[in-house]
Structure formats: C-alpha cells, structure tokens
C-alpha cells in the first residue's frame, strides 16, 4: 500500500510540475495546417508561455465557437476579411493595440487598411490565401480553365472541394458570370443547380487537407487553397495549378484578439513573434500561402499584383447569409 501511495504521489508531483513549468498561457484558435508545430513549440521555449491550440475549418465554424464560448475562453484568432467585419459588428473583438507590436513594420503596406477594417483597428494581416484548381495531368488531358469545365460528366467522383459554403457557392456564381457575393435569389437558385450538377463529380468536401486526395490519387481534380495545390505539386510534379478564368477567392486571414481575452499580453507576444522575418519564412516554407511580409516573399511583387487584380474578396452580406445557409443545407 505504501508503494502505491508513493507512486501516486510521484505521478501527481510530476504532473503538477509539468503543468506549472510555464509562466503563462495563450489560447489560440486557428485554421488547420497553417502554423508549423515547431514554430509554436519554439515560441513556448523562448517565452516560457504555453500555447493551447485549437483549430477550425471555416469562418462560420470560428464564429460559432467564439459566439457560444464563455468570454475569456480564447485569446488569439485568425478570421478572414469578411469575418473581421462581422465580428466587429457583433462586438466579439478587442481593439488592436498596435504599439505592442515591435515587428508590425514588417508587413507590406499593400495589405494594410483593407475595406473590412480600414484603419486596422481590430486586425493585422497574417497570410493571403487564394482558391485554385489543381489538376493531375497524368490522368486529365483536358484543358481545364474554368469552373464550367468541372461539370464534365467524365469527372464523376473525381473532384475534391473545399468544405466552405461562401467559397463554393461563390465559385458557382462566378462560373455563371455573377459576382462572388451576389445575393439575388434567382442567381442563387442558378448556383444551386450548378452545384447539384457539380456534386455528381465530387468525391469529398475537405477543408483541412484536401491535398491528400490528390497526393494519394483518390481524385485527379481539386478546387482547393493555393498552398494545398503547391504542396500537392511538390509530391507530383504533373499537377497543374490553375487560377480559374471566371475568377477566384482572395482570403486575407488576420490576427485578432477576442473580446474579454484573459491573456492579451501573451497574445501580443505571440503575434509579434509570428511577425518576425525568420518566423514568417519558416511558416510560408511549410505552408506556402502568399506572404504579407515585405522582407520575406514566395512571389514577386508583379505576381502578387496580378493575383490581387484578378481575385475577389468574400464580403459580409448581412442578413442575406441565411439564403446561403439554406442553399448550402440543400446541397450537403
């Protein structure tokens, strides 16, 4: 019995020591596959702050988690452009204290002062993502240039799509020649019919790791994020990355502090750490989205300008979001 008590006491003391080795914590919600694990662990070592890290697959999932959680549950989140505006309206964000960020000047000014937060009062840019069509040219010899091309019956059960209603409904609208943020009910019904036809060709909806379907050759076509396409191409050089001629999504993901954050100082330390040139370089090397850092880039200024010119941002559409919700429910 004495040995058992000593063993239990030893486990308790060891566990207690492990839990108390950090001087503070920061609670983070972020997209899946966005910051390398070793970047987070290095921050923990450097600042002696524990990062409790959770993930989400869409802006709507993020909004639901923040809205339903007790104030103070989360500190740092990474909402996209239109979600910043929506969360501001719902008073879910803290005003940004930019004076706490020594590395703020590392951000390229072309990404600052966006319409959804014109003075960066509630957000600071993190990374820019775009949607792309990835095609395995080993198997698909057709010249795919648009969303309309994905409706071809020969692609049945051979496509993976991002599991995100605003992006996929937006793609359908663009494929029909409409604006990505269109709220016209007749146009949305046309988008529904478009997507129901496309659905016959869809093997999976996946926002977390759609590249896996291409890498394992479960599908030959993906409407997926640019970094996912690039990573798939690294595994199979015959994958072609296409920016659809109908248009594509620009998605600026941002640092934002949740209202009622209990660990704001630690959140700012983490943001400032992630803004460092060396850390940014490590992030985009593993997850090659478009860098917002003016010193570290994976594309030339000219290439970025072309992408920005031809892409479109998702916008906050207010009460019309219920029409998108209903349409998405009918599709899924």
Secondary structure, DSSP 8 states (H G I E B T S, - for coil): -HHHHHHHHHHHHHHHHHHTSSSEEEEEEEESSSS-HHHHHHHHHHH-EEEEEEEESSHHHHHHHHHHS-TTS--EE--BHHHHHHHHHTT-B----GGG-TTGGGB-GGGSS-GGGTT-SS-EEEEEEEEEEEEETTT--S---SSGGGG-GGGTT-EEE-S-HHHHHHHHHHHTT--TT---HHHHHHHHHHHHHHHTTEEEE-SS-THHHHHTTS-SEEEEEHHHHHHHHHH-TTEEEE--TT--EEEEEEEEEBTT-S-HHHHHHHHHHHTSHHHHHHHHHHS--EE-BSS--SS-HHHHHHHHHH-EE----GGGHHHHHHHHHHH-
